[in-house]
């Protein structure tokens, strides 16, 4: 997922400080830019299909739709558990990613190769230990 994360970091310049009511519009602009470069492989077993934005009260969710190259039965769920631990650390500690998590909640929605839902992983500012 390194190429994809790098893209999100570069596109961070699109996001400017504003009031919460403008966050959704900013997110949509960011998502539109990200989607120009998708789909692409995030790793050997995952493909980043696209991004979208969801209103969520005062916070906006930046959603990444991920597809495993495996069926649901073939997915190692310890991988999902590991991602649940590592994704917040990455978003919270990376100087390039932190500005995005400060503005948006992040959600990864994982599907299997047939489009069957597997799981969501949510990363929120509350996950960061400042």
ZABA-337949 format. One record per atom (N, C-alpha, C): x, y, z; residue in one letter; residue number from 0. Coordinates in nm, 2 decimals. Example, Ala and Ser with C-alpha at 12.3 -4.5 7.8 and 13.67 -1.06 7.14 Angstrom:
2
+--------+--------+--------+------+-----+
!      X !      Y !      Z ! rest !  nr !
+--------+--------+--------+------+-----+
!   1.32 !  -0.57 !   0.78 !    A !   0 !
!   1.23 !  -0.45 !   0.78 !    A !   0 !
!   1.32 !  -0.33 !   0.78 !    A !   0 !
!   1.28 !  -0.22 !   0.71 !    S !   1 !
!   1.37 !  -0.11 !   0.71 !    S !   1 !
!   1.29 !   0.00 !   0.79 !    S !   1 !
+--------+--------+--------+------+-----+
// end
This chain:
130
+--------+--------+--------+------+-----+
!      X !      Y !      Z ! rest !  nr !
+--------+--------+--------+------+-----+
!   0.08 !  -0.12 !   0.00 !    X !   0 !
!   0.00 !   0.00 !   0.00 !    X !   0 !
!   0.09 !   0.13 !   0.00 !    X !   0 !
!   0.22 !   0.11 !  -0.01 !    X !   1 !
!   0.31 !   0.23 !   0.00 !    X !   1 !
!   0.28 !   0.33 !  -0.11 !    X !   1 !
!   0.26 !   0.28 !  -0.23 !    X !   2 !
!   0.24 !   0.38 !  -0.34 !    X !   2 !
!   0.11 !   0.46 !  -0.32 !    X !   2 !
!   0.01 !   0.39 !  -0.27 !    X !   3 !
!  -0.12 !   0.45 !  -0.24 !    X !   3 !
!  -0.11 !   0.55 !  -0.13 !    X !   3 !
!  -0.04 !   0.52 !  -0.02 !    X !   4 !
!  -0.02 !   0.61 !   0.09 !    X !   4 !
!   0.06 !   0.73 !   0.04 !    X !   4 !
!   0.16 !   0.71 !  -0.04 !    X !   5 !
!   0.24 !   0.82 !  -0.10 !    X !   5 !
!   0.15 !   0.91 !  -0.18 !    X !   5 !
!   0.06 !   0.86 !  -0.25 !    X !   6 !
!  -0.04 !   0.94 !  -0.33 !    X !   6 !
!  -0.12 !   1.02 !  -0.24 !    X !   6 !
!  -0.17 !   0.96 !  -0.14 !    X !   7 !
!  -0.26 !   1.03 !  -0.04 !    X !   7 !
!  -0.18 !   1.14 !   0.03 !    X !   7 !
!  -0.05 !   1.12 !   0.06 !    X !   8 !
!   0.03 !   1.22 !   0.12 !    X !   8 !
!   0.05 !   1.34 !   0.02 !    X !   8 !
!   0.08 !   1.31 !  -0.10 !    X !   9 !
!   0.10 !   1.42 !  -0.20 !    X !   9 !
!  -0.03 !   1.50 !  -0.22 !    X !   9 !
!  -0.14 !   1.43 !  -0.22 !    X !  10 !
!  -0.26 !   1.50 !  -0.24 !    X !  10 !
!  -0.31 !   1.58 !  -0.11 !    X !  10 !
!  -0.24 !   1.56 !   0.00 !    X !  11 !
!  -0.27 !   1.64 !   0.12 !    X !  11 !
!  -0.27 !   1.79 !   0.09 !    X !  11 !
!  -0.19 !   1.83 !   0.00 !    X !  12 !
!  -0.18 !   1.98 !  -0.03 !    X !  12 !
!  -0.31 !   2.03 !  -0.08 !    X !  12 !
!  -0.40 !   1.94 !  -0.13 !    X !  13 !
!  -0.53 !   1.99 !  -0.18 !    X !  13 !
!  -0.62 !   2.03 !  -0.06 !    X !  13 !
!  -0.59 !   1.97 !   0.05 !    X !  14 !
!  -0.68 !   1.99 !   0.17 !    X !  14 !
!  -0.63 !   2.11 !   0.24 !    X !  14 !
!  -0.71 !   2.21 !   0.26 !    X !  15 !
!  -0.68 !   2.33 !   0.33 !    X !  15 !
!  -0.76 !   2.35 !   0.45 !    X !  15 !
!  -0.72 !   2.42 !   0.55 !    X !  16 !
!  -0.79 !   2.44 !   0.67 !    X !  16 !
!  -0.92 !   2.52 !   0.65 !    X !  16 !
!  -1.03 !   2.47 !   0.71 !    X !  17 !
!  -1.15 !   2.54 !   0.70 !    X !  17 !
!  -1.25 !   2.49 !   0.81 !    X !  17 !
!  -1.37 !   2.54 !   0.80 !    X !  18 !
!  -1.47 !   2.51 !   0.90 !    X !  18 !
!  -1.52 !   2.36 !   0.87 !    X !  18 !
!  -1.58 !   2.30 !   0.97 !    X !  19 !
!  -1.62 !   2.16 !   0.96 !    X !  19 !
!  -1.72 !   2.15 !   0.84 !    X !  19 !
!  -1.80 !   2.25 !   0.82 !    X !  20 !
!  -1.90 !   2.24 !   0.71 !    X !  20 !
!  -1.84 !   2.23 !   0.57 !    X !  20 !
!  -1.72 !   2.27 !   0.56 !    X !  21 !
!  -1.64 !   2.26 !   0.43 !    X !  21 !
!  -1.56 !   2.14 !   0.42 !    X !  21 !
!  -1.55 !   2.06 !   0.53 !    X !  22 !
!  -1.47 !   1.94 !   0.53 !    X !  22 !
!  -1.52 !   1.84 !   0.42 !    X !  22 !
!  -1.65 !   1.82 !   0.42 !    X !  23 !
!  -1.70 !   1.72 !   0.32 !    X !  23 !
!  -1.67 !   1.76 !   0.18 !    X !  23 !
!  -1.68 !   1.89 !   0.14 !    X !  24 !
!  -1.65 !   1.94 !   0.01 !    X !  24 !
!  -1.50 !   1.92 !  -0.02 !    X !  24 !
!  -1.41 !   1.94 !   0.08 !    X !  25 !
!  -1.27 !   1.92 !   0.06 !    X !  25 !
!  -1.24 !   1.77 !   0.04 !    X !  25 !
!  -1.31 !   1.69 !   0.12 !    X !  26 !
!  -1.29 !   1.55 !   0.11 !    X !  26 !
!  -1.33 !   1.50 !  -0.03 !    X !  26 !
!  -1.44 !   1.55 !  -0.08 !    X !  27 !
!  -1.48 !   1.50 !  -0.21 !    X !  27 !
!  -1.38 !   1.54 !  -0.32 !    X !  27 !
!  -1.32 !   1.66 !  -0.30 !    X !  28 !
!  -1.21 !   1.71 !  -0.40 !    X !  28 !
!  -1.09 !   1.62 !  -0.39 !    X !  28 !
!  -1.05 !   1.58 !  -0.26 !    X !  29 !
!  -0.94 !   1.50 !  -0.24 !    X !  29 !
!  -0.97 !   1.36 !  -0.30 !    X !  29 !
!  -1.08 !   1.30 !  -0.27 !    X !  30 !
!  -1.12 !   1.17 !  -0.32 !    X !  30 !
!  -1.12 !   1.17 !  -0.47 !    X !  30 !
!  -1.17 !   1.27 !  -0.54 !    X !  31 !
!  -1.17 !   1.28 !  -0.68 !    X !  31 !
!  -1.03 !   1.27 !  -0.74 !    X !  31 !
!  -0.94 !   1.34 !  -0.67 !    X !  32 !
!  -0.80 !   1.33 !  -0.72 !    X !  32 !
!  -0.74 !   1.20 !  -0.69 !    X !  32 !
!  -0.76 !   1.14 !  -0.58 !    X !  33 !
!  -0.71 !   1.00 !  -0.55 !    X !  33 !
!  -0.76 !   0.90 !  -0.65 !    X !  33 !
!  -0.89 !   0.91 !  -0.69 !    X !  34 !
!  -0.95 !   0.82 !  -0.78 !    X !  34 !
!  -0.90 !   0.82 !  -0.92 !    X !  34 !
!  -0.83 !   0.93 !  -0.95 !    X !  35 !
!  -0.77 !   0.94 !  -1.08 !    X !  35 !
!  -0.66 !   0.84 !  -1.10 !    X !  35 !
!  -0.60 !   0.79 !  -0.99 !    X !  36 !
!  -0.49 !   0.70 !  -0.99 !    X !  36 !
!  -0.53 !   0.56 !  -0.95 !    X !  36 !
!  -0.66 !   0.53 !  -0.94 !    X !  37 !
!  -0.71 !   0.40 !  -0.89 !    X !  37 !
!  -0.79 !   0.34 !  -1.00 !    X !  37 !
!  -0.81 !   0.21 !  -1.01 !    X !  38 !
!  -0.76 !   0.12 !  -0.91 !    X !  38 !
!  -0.61 !   0.09 !  -0.93 !    X !  38 !
!  -0.54 !   0.04 !  -0.82 !    X !  39 !
!  -0.41 !  -0.01 !  -0.83 !    X !  39 !
!  -0.38 !  -0.11 !  -0.71 !    X !  39 !
!  -0.28 !  -0.19 !  -0.73 !    X !  40 !
!  -0.25 !  -0.29 !  -0.63 !    X !  40 !
!  -0.19 !  -0.21 !  -0.51 !    X !  40 !
!  -0.25 !  -0.25 !  -0.39 !    X !  41 !
!  -0.19 !  -0.19 !  -0.27 !    X !  41 !
!  -0.08 !  -0.28 !  -0.21 !    X !  41 !
!  -0.10 !  -0.41 !  -0.23 !    X !  42 !
!   0.00 !  -0.51 !  -0.19 !    X !  42 !
!  -0.03 !  -0.63 !  -0.28 !    X !  42 !
!   0.04 !  -0.74 !  -0.25 !    X !  43 !
!   0.03 !  -0.86 !  -0.33 !    X !  43 !
!  -0.12 !  -0.92 !  -0.32 !    X !  43 !
!  -0.18 !  -0.89 !  -0.20 !    X !  44 !
!  -0.32 !  -0.95 !  -0.18 !    X !  44 !
!  -0.43 !  -0.85 !  -0.18 !    X !  44 !
!  -0.40 !  -0.72 !  -0.19 !    X !  45 !
!  -0.51 !  -0.62 !  -0.19 !    X !  45 !
!  -0.50 !  -0.52 !  -0.31 !    X !  45 !
!  -0.61 !  -0.48 !  -0.35 !    X !  46 !
!  -0.62 !  -0.38 !  -0.46 !    X !  46 !
!  -0.71 !  -0.27 !  -0.40 !    X !  46 !
!  -0.66 !  -0.15 !  -0.42 !    X !  47 !
!  -0.73 !  -0.03 !  -0.38 !    X !  47 !
!  -0.82 !   0.01 !  -0.50 !    X !  47 !
!  -0.95 !  -0.01 !  -0.48 !    X !  48 !
!  -1.05 !   0.01 !  -0.59 !    X !  48 !
!  -1.09 !   0.16 !  -0.60 !    X !  48 !
!  -1.10 !   0.23 !  -0.49 !    X !  49 !
!  -1.14 !   0.37 !  -0.50 !    X !  49 !
!  -1.16 !   0.43 !  -0.37 !    X !  49 !
!  -1.19 !   0.56 !  -0.37 !    X !  50 !
!  -1.21 !   0.63 !  -0.24 !    X !  50 !
!  -1.34 !   0.70 !  -0.26 !    X !  50 !
!  -1.40 !   0.74 !  -0.14 !    X !  51 !
!  -1.52 !   0.82 !  -0.14 !    X !  51 !
!  -1.53 !   0.89 !   0.00 !    X !  51 !
!  -1.63 !   0.98 !   0.01 !    X !  52 !
!  -1.64 !   1.05 !   0.13 !    X !  52 !
!  -1.78 !   1.03 !   0.19 !    X !  52 !
!  -1.79 !   1.02 !   0.32 !    X !  53 !
!  -1.92 !   1.00 !   0.38 !    X !  53 !
!  -1.94 !   1.10 !   0.49 !    X !  53 !
!  -2.05 !   1.17 !   0.49 !    X !  54 !
!  -2.08 !   1.27 !   0.60 !    X !  54 !
!  -2.10 !   1.19 !   0.73 !    X !  54 !
!  -2.05 !   1.24 !   0.84 !    X !  55 !
!  -2.06 !   1.17 !   0.97 !    X !  55 !
!  -2.06 !   1.28 !   1.08 !    X !  55 !
!  -2.17 !   1.35 !   1.09 !    X !  56 !
!  -2.18 !   1.46 !   1.19 !    X !  56 !
!  -2.08 !   1.57 !   1.16 !    X !  56 !
!  -2.00 !   1.60 !   1.26 !    X !  57 !
!  -1.90 !   1.71 !   1.25 !    X !  57 !
!  -1.77 !   1.66 !   1.17 !    X !  57 !
!  -1.75 !   1.53 !   1.17 !    X !  58 !
!  -1.64 !   1.47 !   1.10 !    X !  58 !
!  -1.69 !   1.41 !   0.97 !    X !  58 !
!  -1.60 !   1.40 !   0.88 !    X !  59 !
!  -1.62 !   1.34 !   0.75 !    X !  59 !
!  -1.54 !   1.21 !   0.74 !    X !  59 !
!  -1.59 !   1.11 !   0.68 !    X !  60 !
!  -1.51 !   0.98 !   0.67 !    X !  60 !
!  -1.45 !   0.98 !   0.53 !    X !  60 !
!  -1.32 !   0.96 !   0.52 !    X !  61 !
!  -1.26 !   0.93 !   0.39 !    X !  61 !
!  -1.25 !   0.78 !   0.38 !    X !  61 !
!  -1.32 !   0.72 !   0.29 !    X !  62 !
!  -1.33 !   0.58 !   0.27 !    X !  62 !
!  -1.25 !   0.53 !   0.16 !    X !  62 !
!  -1.18 !   0.42 !   0.19 !    X !  63 !
!  -1.10 !   0.35 !   0.09 !    X !  63 !
!  -1.16 !   0.21 !   0.07 !    X !  63 !
!  -1.20 !   0.18 !  -0.05 !    X !  64 !
!  -1.26 !   0.05 !  -0.09 !    X !  64 !
!  -1.15 !  -0.04 !  -0.13 !    X !  64 !
!  -1.13 !  -0.15 !  -0.05 !    X !  65 !
!  -1.02 !  -0.24 !  -0.08 !    X !  65 !
!  -1.08 !  -0.38 !  -0.12 !    X !  65 !
!  -1.01 !  -0.44 !  -0.21 !    X !  66 !
!  -1.05 !  -0.58 !  -0.25 !    X !  66 !
!  -0.94 !  -0.67 !  -0.24 !    X !  66 !
!  -0.96 !  -0.78 !  -0.17 !    X !  67 !
!  -0.86 !  -0.89 !  -0.16 !    X !  67 !
!  -0.86 !  -0.97 !  -0.29 !    X !  67 !
!  -0.74 !  -1.02 !  -0.32 !    X !  68 !
!  -0.73 !  -1.10 !  -0.44 !    X !  68 !
!  -0.77 !  -1.25 !  -0.41 !    X !  68 !
!  -0.82 !  -1.27 !  -0.29 !    X !  69 !
!  -0.86 !  -1.40 !  -0.24 !    X !  69 !
!  -1.01 !  -1.40 !  -0.21 !    X !  69 !
!  -1.06 !  -1.53 !  -0.20 !    X !  70 !
!  -1.20 !  -1.54 !  -0.15 !    X !  70 !
!  -1.21 !  -1.52 !   0.00 !    X !  70 !
!  -1.33 !  -1.50 !   0.05 !    X !  71 !
!  -1.34 !  -1.48 !   0.19 !    X !  71 !
!  -1.29 !  -1.60 !   0.27 !    X !  71 !
!  -1.30 !  -1.72 !   0.22 !    X !  72 !
!  -1.26 !  -1.84 !   0.29 !    X !  72 !
!  -1.10 !  -1.84 !   0.29 !    X !  72 !
!  -1.04 !  -1.78 !   0.19 !    X !  73 !
!  -0.89 !  -1.78 !   0.19 !    X !  73 !
!  -0.82 !  -1.67 !   0.27 !    X !  73 !
!  -0.90 !  -1.57 !   0.31 !    X !  74 !
!  -0.84 !  -1.46 !   0.38 !    X !  74 !
!  -0.80 !  -1.50 !   0.52 !    X !  74 !
!  -0.68 !  -1.47 !   0.55 !    X !  75 !
!  -0.63 !  -1.49 !   0.69 !    X !  75 !
!  -0.67 !  -1.38 !   0.77 !    X !  75 !
!  -0.76 !  -1.40 !   0.86 !    X !  76 !
!  -0.82 !  -1.30 !   0.95 !    X !  76 !
!  -0.72 !  -1.24 !   1.05 !    X !  76 !
!  -0.61 !  -1.31 !   1.07 !    X !  77 !
!  -0.51 !  -1.25 !   1.15 !    X !  77 !
!  -0.45 !  -1.13 !   1.08 !    X !  77 !
!  -0.45 !  -1.13 !   0.95 !    X !  78 !
!  -0.40 !  -1.01 !   0.87 !    X !  78 !
!  -0.49 !  -0.89 !   0.90 !    X !  78 !
!  -0.62 !  -0.91 !   0.91 !    X !  79 !
!  -0.72 !  -0.80 !   0.94 !    X !  79 !
!  -0.69 !  -0.75 !   1.08 !    X !  79 !
!  -0.67 !  -0.84 !   1.17 !    X !  80 !
!  -0.64 !  -0.80 !   1.31 !    X !  80 !
!  -0.51 !  -0.72 !   1.32 !    X !  80 !
!  -0.41 !  -0.76 !   1.24 !    X !  81 !
!  -0.28 !  -0.69 !   1.23 !    X !  81 !
!  -0.30 !  -0.55 !   1.17 !    X !  81 !
!  -0.38 !  -0.54 !   1.07 !    X !  82 !
!  -0.41 !  -0.41 !   1.01 !    X !  82 !
!  -0.48 !  -0.32 !   1.11 !    X !  82 !
!  -0.57 !  -0.38 !   1.19 !    X !  83 !
!  -0.64 !  -0.30 !   1.29 !    X !  83 !
!  -0.54 !  -0.23 !   1.39 !    X !  83 !
!  -0.43 !  -0.30 !   1.41 !    X !  84 !
!  -0.32 !  -0.24 !   1.50 !    X !  84 !
!  -0.23 !  -0.14 !   1.43 !    X !  84 !
!  -0.19 !  -0.18 !   1.31 !    X !  85 !
!  -0.09 !  -0.10 !   1.24 !    X !  85 !
!  -0.14 !   0.02 !   1.17 !    X !  85 !
!  -0.26 !   0.02 !   1.11 !    X !  86 !
!  -0.31 !   0.14 !   1.04 !    X !  86 !
!  -0.32 !   0.26 !   1.13 !    X !  86 !
!  -0.37 !   0.25 !   1.25 !    X !  87 !
!  -0.38 !   0.37 !   1.33 !    X !  87 !
!  -0.24 !   0.43 !   1.36 !    X !  87 !
!  -0.14 !   0.34 !   1.39 !    X !  88 !
!  -0.01 !   0.39 !   1.42 !    X !  88 !
!   0.05 !   0.46 !   1.30 !    X !  88 !
!   0.03 !   0.41 !   1.18 !    X !  89 !
!   0.07 !   0.48 !   1.06 !    X !  89 !
!   0.01 !   0.62 !   1.04 !    X !  89 !
!  -0.13 !   0.62 !   1.05 !    X !  90 !
!  -0.20 !   0.75 !   1.03 !    X !  90 !
!  -0.16 !   0.85 !   1.14 !    X !  90 !
!  -0.14 !   0.80 !   1.26 !    X !  91 !
!  -0.12 !   0.89 !   1.38 !    X !  91 !
!   0.02 !   0.95 !   1.39 !    X !  91 !
!   0.12 !   0.87 !   1.34 !    X !  92 !
!   0.26 !   0.91 !   1.36 !    X !  92 !
!   0.32 !   0.96 !   1.24 !    X !  92 !
!   0.27 !   0.94 !   1.12 !    X !  93 !
!   0.34 !   0.99 !   1.00 !    X !  93 !
!   0.31 !   1.14 !   0.98 !    X !  93 !
!   0.42 !   1.22 !   0.97 !    X !  94 !
!   0.40 !   1.36 !   0.96 !    X !  94 !
!   0.32 !   1.40 !   0.83 !    X !  94 !
!   0.32 !   1.31 !   0.73 !    X !  95 !
!   0.25 !   1.34 !   0.61 !    X !  95 !
!   0.11 !   1.29 !   0.61 !    X !  95 !
!   0.08 !   1.19 !   0.69 !    X !  96 !
!  -0.06 !   1.14 !   0.70 !    X !  96 !
!  -0.14 !   1.21 !   0.82 !    X !  96 !
!  -0.07 !   1.25 !   0.92 !    X !  97 !
!  -0.14 !   1.31 !   1.04 !    X !  97 !
!  -0.23 !   1.42 !   1.00 !    X !  97 !
!  -0.19 !   1.51 !   0.91 !    X !  98 !
!  -0.29 !   1.62 !   0.88 !    X !  98 !
!  -0.42 !   1.57 !   0.83 !    X !  98 !
!  -0.43 !   1.46 !   0.76 !    X !  99 !
!  -0.55 !   1.40 !   0.71 !    X !  99 !
!  -0.64 !   1.34 !   0.82 !    X !  99 !
!  -0.57 !   1.27 !   0.91 !    X ! 100 !
!  -0.65 !   1.21 !   1.02 !    X ! 100 !
!  -0.70 !   1.32 !   1.12 !    X ! 100 !
!  -0.63 !   1.43 !   1.12 !    X ! 101 !
!  -0.67 !   1.55 !   1.20 !    X ! 101 !
!  -0.80 !   1.60 !   1.15 !    X ! 101 !
!  -0.83 !   1.59 !   1.02 !    X ! 102 !
!  -0.95 !   1.64 !   0.95 !    X ! 102 !
!  -1.05 !   1.54 !   0.93 !    X ! 102 !
!  -1.02 !   1.42 !   0.90 !    X ! 103 !
!  -1.11 !   1.32 !   0.86 !    X ! 103 !
!  -1.09 !   1.19 !   0.94 !    X ! 103 !
!  -1.20 !   1.12 !   0.96 !    X ! 104 !
!  -1.19 !   0.98 !   1.00 !    X ! 104 !
!  -1.16 !   0.90 !   0.88 !    X ! 104 !
!  -1.09 !   0.79 !   0.89 !    X ! 105 !
!  -1.05 !   0.70 !   0.78 !    X ! 105 !
!  -1.12 !   0.57 !   0.79 !    X ! 105 !
!  -1.17 !   0.52 !   0.69 !    X ! 106 !
!  -1.23 !   0.38 !   0.69 !    X ! 106 !
!  -1.18 !   0.31 !   0.57 !    X ! 106 !
!  -1.14 !   0.18 !   0.60 !    X ! 107 !
!  -1.10 !   0.09 !   0.49 !    X ! 107 !
!  -1.21 !  -0.02 !   0.49 !    X ! 107 !
!  -1.28 !  -0.03 !   0.38 !    X ! 108 !
!  -1.38 !  -0.14 !   0.36 !    X ! 108 !
!  -1.32 !  -0.25 !   0.28 !    X ! 108 !
!  -1.31 !  -0.37 !   0.33 !    X ! 109 !
!  -1.25 !  -0.48 !   0.27 !    X ! 109 !
!  -1.35 !  -0.57 !   0.21 !    X ! 109 !
!  -1.34 !  -0.61 !   0.08 !    X ! 110 !
!  -1.42 !  -0.71 !   0.02 !    X ! 110 !
!  -1.33 !  -0.82 !  -0.04 !    X ! 110 !
!  -1.39 !  -0.94 !  -0.06 !    X ! 111 !
!  -1.32 !  -1.04 !  -0.12 !    X ! 111 !
!  -1.32 !  -1.03 !  -0.27 !    X ! 111 !
!  -1.25 !  -1.12 !  -0.34 !    X ! 112 !
!  -1.24 !  -1.10 !  -0.49 !    X ! 112 !
!  -1.37 !  -1.11 !  -0.56 !    X ! 112 !
!  -1.48 !  -1.16 !  -0.49 !    X ! 113 !
!  -1.61 !  -1.16 !  -0.55 !    X ! 113 !
!  -1.70 !  -1.05 !  -0.51 !    X ! 113 !
!  -1.64 !  -0.96 !  -0.43 !    X ! 114 !
!  -1.72 !  -0.84 !  -0.38 !    X ! 114 !
!  -1.80 !  -0.87 !  -0.25 !    X ! 114 !
!  -1.77 !  -0.98 !  -0.19 !    X ! 115 !
!  -1.84 !  -1.01 !  -0.06 !    X ! 115 !
!  -1.77 !  -0.93 !   0.05 !    X ! 115 !
!  -1.85 !  -0.86 !   0.13 !    X ! 116 !
!  -1.80 !  -0.79 !   0.24 !    X ! 116 !
!  -1.72 !  -0.87 !   0.34 !    X ! 116 !
!  -1.60 !  -0.83 !   0.38 !    X ! 117 !
!  -1.52 !  -0.90 !   0.48 !    X ! 117 !
!  -1.52 !  -0.82 !   0.61 !    X ! 117 !
!  -1.48 !  -0.69 !   0.61 !    X ! 118 !
!  -1.47 !  -0.62 !   0.73 !    X ! 118 !
!  -1.44 !  -0.47 !   0.70 !    X ! 118 !
!  -1.47 !  -0.39 !   0.80 !    X ! 119 !
!  -1.43 !  -0.25 !   0.80 !    X ! 119 !
!  -1.32 !  -0.22 !   0.90 !    X ! 119 !
!  -1.23 !  -0.14 !   0.87 !    X ! 120 !
!  -1.13 !  -0.09 !   0.97 !    X ! 120 !
!  -1.14 !   0.06 !   0.97 !    X ! 120 !
!  -1.17 !   0.11 !   1.09 !    X ! 121 !
!  -1.19 !   0.26 !   1.11 !    X ! 121 !
!  -1.07 !   0.31 !   1.19 !    X ! 121 !
!  -1.02 !   0.43 !   1.14 !    X ! 122 !
!  -0.91 !   0.50 !   1.21 !    X ! 122 !
!  -0.97 !   0.64 !   1.24 !    X ! 122 !
!  -0.96 !   0.67 !   1.37 !    X ! 123 !
!  -1.02 !   0.81 !   1.41 !    X ! 123 !
!  -0.91 !   0.88 !   1.49 !    X ! 123 !
!  -0.93 !   1.01 !   1.50 !    X ! 124 !
!  -0.83 !   1.09 !   1.57 !    X ! 124 !
!  -0.82 !   1.04 !   1.71 !    X ! 124 !
!  -0.93 !   0.99 !   1.77 !    X ! 125 !
!  -0.92 !   0.94 !   1.91 !    X ! 125 !
!  -0.82 !   0.82 !   1.92 !    X ! 125 !
!  -0.79 !   0.76 !   1.81 !    X ! 126 !
!  -0.69 !   0.65 !   1.81 !    X ! 126 !
!  -0.55 !   0.70 !   1.83 !    X ! 126 !
!  -0.53 !   0.83 !   1.81 !    X ! 127 !
!  -0.40 !   0.89 !   1.82 !    X ! 127 !
!  -0.37 !   0.93 !   1.97 !    X ! 127 !
!  -0.25 !   0.90 !   2.01 !    X ! 128 !
!  -0.22 !   0.93 !   2.15 !    X ! 128 !
!  -0.14 !   1.06 !   2.16 !    X ! 128 !
!  -0.16 !   1.15 !   2.06 !    X ! 129 !
!  -0.09 !   1.28 !   2.05 !    X ! 129 !
!   0.04 !   1.27 !   2.12 !    X ! 129 !
+--------+--------+--------+------+-----+
// end
